[in-house]
Every structure is written in C-alpha cells, then in structure tokens.
Amino acid sequence: MPRRKSGQRTVVITLHVPEKMLRELDRLVEEGRFRNRSEAIRFAIAMLLWREQIRKNLRLEEWPKPEVA
C-alpha cells in the first residue's frame, strides 16, 4: 500500500459521484483550495467523521429545547 507524507498507509477506492458534484470539486482544486481531487475527498471524509464524533459526544437530549417566541 502506498504511504502519504504523514506516513499513513493509503488505499485506493472507487466511487461514483454526480457530474455536477465532480465539476464543483474540480473547481475547488482549480482555485487552489486543494492540490488534487484525492486531497479534497480526504478532507471531506475527515470533516464528516469529525462532525459525527461531535454529534456522538454532544448528547443533544441534555440540551434545553429552544423556546419558540
């Protein structure tokens, strides 16, 4: 398996995405937000996992429900 500069092993995956989504992803790469598609997709996966970890730790039922005015 290839290794990234961070030393982490990487694996190749295949995924299907709508063309419009791919165009938007390519636009972000062209704008210099990411070096390539793989970096952008890794970032998106990391953000999803981070968000899910926050949801898991927050226990929203402990928060008071907002009052509607």
C-alpha positions, 0 to 999 in steps of 0.5 A: 500500500502506498504511504502519504507524507504523514506516513499513513498507509493509503488505499485506493477506492472507487466511487461514483459521484454526480457530474455536477458534484465532480465539476464543483470539486474540480473547481475547488482544486482549480482555485487552489483550495486543494492540490488534487481531487484525492486531497479534497475527498480526504478532507471531506471524509475527515470533516464528516467523521469529525462532525459525527464524533461531535454529534456522538459526544454532544448528547443533544437530549441534555440540551434545553429545547429552544423556546419558540417566541 
